Amino acid sequence: MSALPAREAVSAVATLSARELTHRYSPRRGLDPVSFDLAGPGVTAVTGPNGSGKSTLLRIVAGLLRPSGGSCVLACEGRELPARARRPAIGLAAPDLSFYEEFTVGENLSFAAEARGLDDPRGRVRESLERVGLLARAADRADALSSGMRQRLRLAFALLHQPPVLLLDEPGSHLDDDGRVMVARLVGEDACRPRDPAPRARCGRSCVRSAAASGAPATASTPRCCSRSPP
């Protein structure tokens, strides 16, 4: 995988570096060795064919999967975050994210906000639902949502704690045209907007968010990173 580095930021940023990062699902290799250096503010698209390791890469970055080899370093304001401390700093929306089906949309997010110990959990829930266009469905049970609405709820979970790094795996899955426009708007906003401090992640307000999305078409046999900075 190759990476096109984002332009140098004028303030403190989140940075992500990988060296010969690889993973095996014995006996099959799930991710061939990749190396890259990325820095916010900006947006990074991870592209590649099915089975090339895009989702595996994002799970390793999120600290949910231990690599078989190599290293992955996430730093915020120059402070390296070990894998066990990355979760407060990362928002991940992935196809396998499940919900409490008997809970309403709002209850699912409220439970997550309270479990994370977020300030003003009610306000965070409302803001997340507004950003993904689900506020009108807050009182509906999760098991009553369509596949597209469930995808919007996954995005709301990723946005809930306002993380400095946003990882979106197949973000347009099951979405209609309006939903895909919403995703594009969210990615653009998150690459540029200021963020409330996150002490548990040790990231100050100047730590600008970045985003990675998988699922774009490509012909390479391994994932490829392409980055751009906001204007």
Secondary structure as GFF3:
##gff-version 3
##sequence-region A 1 231
A	DSSP	beta_strand	14	25	.	.	.	ID=ss1
A	DSSP	beta_strand	28	39	.	.	.	ID=ss2
A	DSSP	beta_strand	42	47	.	.	.	ID=ss3
A	DSSP	alpha_helix	54	61	.	.	.	ID=ss4
A	DSSP	beta_strand	69	76	.	.	.	ID=ss5
A	DSSP	beta_strand	79	81	.	.	.	ID=ss6
A	DSSP	three_ten_helix	83	85	.	.	.	ID=ss7
A	DSSP	three_ten_helix	87	89	.	.	.	ID=ss8
A	DSSP	beta_strand	90	93	.	.	.	ID=ss9
A	DSSP	alpha_helix	105	115	.	.	.	ID=ss10
A	DSSP	alpha_helix	121	132	.	.	.	ID=ss11
A	DSSP	three_ten_helix	135	137	.	.	.	ID=ss12
A	DSSP	three_ten_helix	142	144	.	.	.	ID=ss13
A	DSSP	alpha_helix	147	159	.	.	.	ID=ss14
A	DSSP	beta_strand	165	169	.	.	.	ID=ss15
A	DSSP	alpha_helix	177	192	.	.	.	ID=ss16
A	DSSP	three_ten_helix	199	201	.	.	.	ID=ss17
A	DSSP	beta_strand	210	216	.	.	.	ID=ss18
A	DSSP	beta_strand	224	228	.	.	.	ID=ss19
###
